[in-house]
């Protein structure tokens, strides 16, 4: 691996259609750095990465790459054409000095056999193959543009572990807050064509950004400049929105506690009798739901088995699991679109359902933004019984007034996502079904979606792979447990992890992606029986002697963390402290399990060695 500064972009300028996209942007990447590049959709992040990768030329400025430095770039839309198998595609990305086995090893970690044909891959599978191609060589610099798009939770968590253990320098563009927080230690903000650098991780970014924007506003007033209206609501509304969302997080903590106190059926039926108020608020009730699909080979796969649950008015139920586990099937069962093979489903109220499809297929690319929102009927929309001008309603979703006649087909992915949200929330409904609503959305639009869900008076069913988003909006999580079993956990994603001790399971198939091992822990291969009976080494004897004390310390730490997390006021008082404690608890439990396993292994070897020594004819 190279050392020192590896890559530098200086005073980069780029113009599209006469509009400056980059206007003096800088980027410096040194060995081992992990940088998150953040900015609104359309701010130029992808083009900035392409310039860094050497794929496009800037109109002005300088790109400097240290001699011998290798760079790998992950595009948003990878091209796998021209390759017979996925292994061929990944192996073609290796350099002369790279180890050939890395191609197959990385593919297997991401759930591939290597023999798959690229034309048969889904969008998510193509994305994983492209990830394998850039990760396998272990380059000096990794440039990743939205690497979690179309990945399921096990793949995202594998990627997070792989990036945390990497030796390469990293520049990461992502809307996944949790990934940015856990991996990156430096933040570069691309705003209005220029970059600002914060030598801290993403957790510190939003407060830093808000401070800068507030200072700019003060300076503008000092100079008696008028803030341009169409930019003010985009930039300066962000700070207020974030503060409102912080209050919503506190409110959500309270709501989660109430939901946790409401008896729920998980796998078995358990209802409270005589609660007329709860009954009147019942939206969906399912009992012993089972659904089996027949696969292409004629076999059967049970994706839902004996599921019982209740969904109440105001609930935000997050549904998580690997791709193919049955999340969409559960949505269809709960909404009545699909009949179960066994069990029954009941709706306590007449459902007025609005669905947000992750594929955005219901949008007419030839329609204008106004036509898409009004249905071609005038220039007003009716929201919650109130009539609003379409331009005013558009501004609520971060669209500019001059976009009113923009064709849908030229909108970015994030803008199409905002348009789908605007259309969905303009319709009367009491049940909102969101299937991967965060795909292609930038961080500010995610804040908007969080705010809209906070204000929504009905019930929401949310399928998402975005852990931070689920922590911010979900009152409970329905998680895949394998073999068609699903269990509901009170709270958000971090609460679920704290309760079960791990994240979402990969599907129990040969292609399931294994979790990356912590880099500091090296697992030895199983020893032959004859070797296991040998005398313990000095280090083994020391470990056998000291591990019990270590296990006692870990047990005490676990008890203290569990007691802290049992405090119902902790989440509302300090959500970050709650998340940190939950993560620490999961780590402590894993460490205790590893210590117990190691102690048991050594104790067995000690007993075998003593028994072997006691037998006649042994040395």
Secondary structure in CASP SS format (residue, H / E / C, confidence):
PFRMAT SS
TARGET T0000
AUTHOR 0000-0000-0000
METHOD secondary structure of the structure
MODEL  1
X C 1.00
X C 1.00
X C 1.00
X C 1.00
X E 1.00
X E 1.00
X E 1.00
X E 1.00
X E 1.00
X E 1.00
X E 1.00
X E 1.00
X E 1.00
X E 1.00
X E 1.00
X E 1.00
X C 1.00
X C 1.00
X E 1.00
X E 1.00
X E 1.00
X E 1.00
X E 1.00
X E 1.00
X E 1.00
X E 1.00
X E 1.00
X E 1.00
X E 1.00
X E 1.00
X C 1.00
X C 1.00
X C 1.00
X E 1.00
X E 1.00
X E 1.00
X E 1.00
X E 1.00
X C 1.00
X C 1.00
X C 1.00
X C 1.00
X C 1.00
X C 1.00
X H 1.00
X H 1.00
X H 1.00
X H 1.00
X H 1.00
X H 1.00
X H 1.00
X H 1.00
X H 1.00
X C 1.00
X C 1.00
X C 1.00
X C 1.00
X C 1.00
X C 1.00
X E 1.00
X E 1.00
X E 1.00
X E 1.00
X E 1.00
X E 1.00
X C 1.00
X C 1.00
X C 1.00
X C 1.00
X C 1.00
X E 1.00
X E 1.00
X E 1.00
X E 1.00
X C 1.00
X C 1.00
X C 1.00
X C 1.00
X C 1.00
X C 1.00
X C 1.00
X C 1.00
X C 1.00
X C 1.00
X C 1.00
X H 1.00
X H 1.00
X H 1.00
X H 1.00
X H 1.00
X H 1.00
X C 1.00
X C 1.00
X C 1.00
X C 1.00
X C 1.00
X C 1.00
X C 1.00
X C 1.00
X C 1.00
X H 1.00
X H 1.00
X H 1.00
X H 1.00
X H 1.00
X H 1.00
X H 1.00
X H 1.00
X H 1.00
X C 1.00
X C 1.00
X C 1.00
X C 1.00
X C 1.00
X C 1.00
X C 1.00
X C 1.00
X H 1.00
X H 1.00
X H 1.00
X C 1.00
X C 1.00
X H 1.00
X H 1.00
X H 1.00
X H 1.00
X H 1.00
X H 1.00
X H 1.00
X H 1.00
X H 1.00
X H 1.00
X H 1.00
X H 1.00
X H 1.00
X H 1.00
X C 1.00
X C 1.00
X C 1.00
X C 1.00
X E 1.00
X E 1.00
X E 1.00
X E 1.00
X E 1.00
X C 1.00
X C 1.00
X C 1.00
X C 1.00
X C 1.00
X C 1.00
X C 1.00
X H 1.00
X H 1.00
X H 1.00
X H 1.00
X H 1.00
X H 1.00
X H 1.00
X H 1.00
X H 1.00
X H 1.00
X H 1.00
X H 1.00
X C 1.00
X C 1.00
X C 1.00
X C 1.00
X E 1.00
X E 1.00
X E 1.00
X E 1.00
X E 1.00
X C 1.00
X C 1.00
X C 1.00
X H 1.00
X H 1.00
X H 1.00
X H 1.00
X H 1.00
X H 1.00
X H 1.00
X C 1.00
X C 1.00
X E 1.00
X E 1.00
X E 1.00
X E 1.00
X E 1.00
X E 1.00
X C 1.00
X C 1.00
X E 1.00
X E 1.00
X E 1.00
X E 1.00
X E 1.00
X C 1.00
X C 1.00
X C 1.00
X H 1.00
X H 1.00
X H 1.00
X H 1.00
X H 1.00
X H 1.00
X H 1.00
X H 1.00
X H 1.00
X H 1.00
X H 1.00
X H 1.00
X H 1.00
X H 1.00
X H 1.00
X H 1.00
X H 1.00
X H 1.00
X H 1.00
X H 1.00
X H 1.00
X C 1.00
X C 1.00
X C 1.00
X C 1.00
X C 1.00
X C 1.00
X H 1.00
X H 1.00
X H 1.00
X H 1.00
X H 1.00
X H 1.00
X H 1.00
X C 1.00
X H 1.00
X H 1.00
X H 1.00
X H 1.00
X H 1.00
X H 1.00
X H 1.00
X H 1.00
X H 1.00
X H 1.00
X H 1.00
X H 1.00
X H 1.00
X H 1.00
X H 1.00
X H 1.00
X H 1.00
X H 1.00
X H 1.00
X H 1.00
X H 1.00
X H 1.00
X H 1.00
X H 1.00
X H 1.00
X C 1.00
X C 1.00
X C 1.00
X C 1.00
X C 1.00
X C 1.00
X C 1.00
X C 1.00
X C 1.00
X C 1.00
X C 1.00
X C 1.00
X C 1.00
X C 1.00
X H 1.00
X H 1.00
X H 1.00
X H 1.00
X H 1.00
X C 1.00
X E 1.00
X E 1.00
X E 1.00
X E 1.00
X E 1.00
X E 1.00
X E 1.00
X E 1.00
X E 1.00
X E 1.00
X E 1.00
X E 1.00
X E 1.00
X C 1.00
X C 1.00
X C 1.00
X C 1.00
X C 1.00
X E 1.00
X E 1.00
X E 1.00
X E 1.00
X E 1.00
X E 1.00
X E 1.00
X E 1.00
X E 1.00
X E 1.00
X E 1.00
X E 1.00
X E 1.00
X C 1.00
X C 1.00
X C 1.00
X E 1.00
X E 1.00
X E 1.00
X E 1.00
X E 1.00
X C 1.00
X C 1.00
X C 1.00
X C 1.00
X C 1.00
X C 1.00
X H 1.00
X H 1.00
X H 1.00
X H 1.00
X H 1.00
X H 1.00
X H 1.00
X H 1.00
X H 1.00
X C 1.00
X C 1.00
X C 1.00
X C 1.00
X C 1.00
X C 1.00
X E 1.00
X E 1.00
X E 1.00
X E 1.00
X E 1.00
X E 1.00
X C 1.00
X C 1.00
X C 1.00
X C 1.00
X C 1.00
X E 1.00
X E 1.00
X E 1.00
X E 1.00
X C 1.00
X C 1.00
X C 1.00
X C 1.00
X C 1.00
X C 1.00
X C 1.00
X C 1.00
X C 1.00
X C 1.00
X C 1.00
X E 1.00
X H 1.00
X H 1.00
X H 1.00
X H 1.00
X H 1.00
X H 1.00
X C 1.00
X C 1.00
X C 1.00
X C 1.00
X C 1.00
X E 1.00
X E 1.00
X E 1.00
X E 1.00
X C 1.00
X C 1.00
X E 1.00
X E 1.00
X E 1.00
X E 1.00
X H 1.00
X H 1.00
X H 1.00
X H 1.00
X H 1.00
X H 1.00
X H 1.00
X C 1.00
X C 1.00
X C 1.00
X C 1.00
X H 1.00
X H 1.00
X H 1.00
X C 1.00
X C 1.00
X C 1.00
X E 1.00
X H 1.00
X H 1.00
X H 1.00
X C 1.00
X C 1.00
X H 1.00
X H 1.00
X H 1.00
X H 1.00
X H 1.00
X H 1.00
X H 1.00
X H 1.00
X H 1.00
X H 1.00
X H 1.00
X H 1.00
X H 1.00
X C 1.00
X C 1.00
X C 1.00
X C 1.00
X C 1.00
X E 1.00
X E 1.00
X E 1.00
X E 1.00
X E 1.00
X C 1.00
X C 1.00
X C 1.00
X C 1.00
X C 1.00
X C 1.00
X C 1.00
X H 1.00
X H 1.00
X H 1.00
X H 1.00
X H 1.00
X H 1.00
X H 1.00
X H 1.00
X H 1.00
X H 1.00
X H 1.00
X H 1.00
X H 1.00
X C 1.00
X C 1.00
X C 1.00
X E 1.00
X E 1.00
X E 1.00
X E 1.00
X E 1.00
X C 1.00
X C 1.00
X C 1.00
X H 1.00
X H 1.00
X H 1.00
X H 1.00
X H 1.00
X H 1.00
X H 1.00
X C 1.00
X C 1.00
X E 1.00
X E 1.00
X E 1.00
X E 1.00
X E 1.00
X E 1.00
X E 1.00
X C 1.00
X C 1.00
X E 1.00
X E 1.00
X E 1.00
X E 1.00
X E 1.00
X E 1.00
X C 1.00
X C 1.00
X H 1.00
X H 1.00
X H 1.00
X H 1.00
X H 1.00
X H 1.00
X H 1.00
X H 1.00
X C 1.00
X C 1.00
X C 1.00
X C 1.00
X C 1.00
X C 1.00
X C 1.00
X C 1.00
X C 1.00
X C 1.00
X C 1.00
X C 1.00
X C 1.00
X C 1.00
X C 1.00
X C 1.00
X C 1.00
X C 1.00
X C 1.00
X C 1.00
X C 1.00
X C 1.00
X C 1.00
X C 1.00
X C 1.00
X C 1.00
X C 1.00
X C 1.00
X H 1.00
X H 1.00
X H 1.00
X H 1.00
X C 1.00
X C 1.00
X C 1.00
X C 1.00
X C 1.00
X H 1.00
X H 1.00
X H 1.00
X H 1.00
X H 1.00
X H 1.00
X H 1.00
X H 1.00
X H 1.00
X H 1.00
X H 1.00
X H 1.00
X H 1.00
X H 1.00
X H 1.00
X H 1.00
X H 1.00
X H 1.00
X H 1.00
X H 1.00
X H 1.00
X H 1.00
X H 1.00
X H 1.00
X H 1.00
X H 1.00
X H 1.00
X H 1.00
X C 1.00
X C 1.00
X C 1.00
X C 1.00
X H 1.00
X H 1.00
X H 1.00
X H 1.00
X C 1.00
X H 1.00
X H 1.00
X H 1.00
X H 1.00
X H 1.00
X H 1.00
X H 1.00
X H 1.00
X H 1.00
X H 1.00
X H 1.00
X H 1.00
X H 1.00
X H 1.00
X H 1.00
X H 1.00
X H 1.00
X H 1.00
X H 1.00
X H 1.00
X H 1.00
X H 1.00
X H 1.00
X H 1.00
X H 1.00
X H 1.00
X H 1.00
X H 1.00
X H 1.00
X H 1.00
X H 1.00
X H 1.00
X H 1.00
X H 1.00
X H 1.00
X H 1.00
X H 1.00
X H 1.00
X H 1.00
X H 1.00
X C 1.00
X C 1.00
X C 1.00
X C 1.00
X C 1.00
END
